Amino acid sequence: MAATHSMQTQLFINGQYVDSKSGETWKVTNPATDELITDKVQTAGEADIDAAVDAAAKAFKDASWRGIKAADRAKMMLKFADLIEAKAGEIARFETIAMGAPLSVQTFVAHSAADVFRYYAGWADKIAGEQYPDDDGTYKIVRYEPLGVCAGIGAWNASLILFAWKVAPALAAGNTFIFKTSEKSPLGVLSLGSLIKEAGFPPGVVNLVTGDGKTGQLLAQHMKIQKISFTGSGATGRKVADAANKSNMKRCTLELGGKSPAIVFEDADIENALNYCSQGFLLLSGQVCAAASRTYVQKSIADKFIAQLKERFDAAGQGMGADTLAPTTMLGPLADKIQFDRVMSYIESGKKEASLVTGGKRIGEKGQFIAPTIFKDPSENAKIYKEEIFGPVGIVKTFETEEEAIRLANDTTYGLSATLYTQSVTRALRVSAALESGTVSVNSSHSPSVQTPFGGVKQSGIGRECGKQGLMNYLEPKTIHINMKVG
Ligand code: TXE
């Protein structure tokens, strides 16, 4: 089928594709083949960000957006969702050639992004206020109002869903938006500009920009942006939060990294646990914030489980290196050479801090492929045990008792996700309550649902995305008191 959805490398500002005013561009390389995709991706500088903010501020107040019914906003969101769905494969392809995740996975992500817009379209005309009786002489009302110009900064691992998690609730609440993709995977989201227009969103309601950290900082520190939502590393999240506070105290939501535990109890369905602790963990080659990169196995089943886990990891590695655009390919490379080198440096230090069970090397001569890797029993202060690696590198350790498993799982500065495998519902509830984590999944890896809040405790972030909480992040409550003793 001829591609009817063209690749875009320009910024999408005020309803138009435009070059950056500085003319600065950068290149995107396919990490599976090391081939240059394009060297014309525009880098948004200060003048471009100012233009995007002006367009969003104007659109926010314009009758064509602020003055329409919420149900009409919802119609645009539903149309946009249908347009994404109709072109999901082509949009996904732009992601695959830029950051390497197989087309099959990125197509699923594109469909999920469409569903996120449908879910939040449903909220648009259901943002209820509150009213409290005037039994004390004061009639009390709480209204929930949009913030105005909001901005989002995405990471590269699942750009389309990160875009949807930030933009959809903001639009449902009546805001306008500027979204910056990661410089590693700009093409899928940039291609959405034509669909934004076709869906009927007025110019300036949704703006798409690209660029690296400098562009991100321009958004985080901009005095006319009321809210910033960030997904990425903890180190960068701190810079974003600092810039947000030091500029105009804009609202700030942070979805950061994780070092999530998977606890396999001896009464678990072992086949199920093996599936999720291998394919589940290896999705996107381990480049998922909620990936369970620390597997704790109860001693009584450990030897057999770890041997079988090794077999699963080795089998998964057999498919690596295949054409990432082929529908059967499930595992791809790291997002780029920077990530490849970063993960390989962790592997080299891991070889000194733990015992290598399998993997620990590159696959093939081209592309940024790393073999699925397992390290066993790292020392408790080992780099590979404490830090987010963000690649196909898992850690396994054993435990004896439930209390020990909980202590080990919670011994981290992160708290994004946790998974446990057991057939006892009472143990599942007891351990879920004890784990320090924003999300807990029982008998499966964590896959976020648009209906439930996603985000971390401790240093995995601030705030939530998805669900009603994801919507409320884009609204401000306004309290109105009326003195009923007068008039
Ligand atoms: O992330 P960065 P990177 C973690 C993971 C990964 C590490 C590095 O450990 O190995 O981060 O990945 C923009 N002000 N996660 O370098 O630097 C940048 O342009 C404002 C986990 O990609 O955090 C990009 O759009 N913005 C994460 C975005 O921030 C700045 C997924 C993320 O870049 C900026 C991705 C600045 N000073 C990485 N500097 C998850 N939670 O899923 C950079 N950016």
Boltz pocket constraint, residues with backbone or C-beta under 6 A from the ligand:
constraints:
  - pocket:
      binder: B
      contacts: [[A, 153], [A, 154], [A, 155], [A, 156], [A, 157], [A, 180], [A, 181], [A, 182], [A, 183], [A, 211], [A, 212], [A, 213], [A, 214], [A, 215], [A, 216], [A, 217], [A, 220], [A, 231], [A, 232], [A, 233], [A, 234], [A, 236], [A, 237], [A, 239], [A, 240], [A, 255], [A, 256], [A, 257], [A, 258], [A, 287], [A, 288], [A, 289], [A, 290], [A, 339], [A, 342], [A, 388], [A, 389], [A, 390]]
      max_distance: 6.0
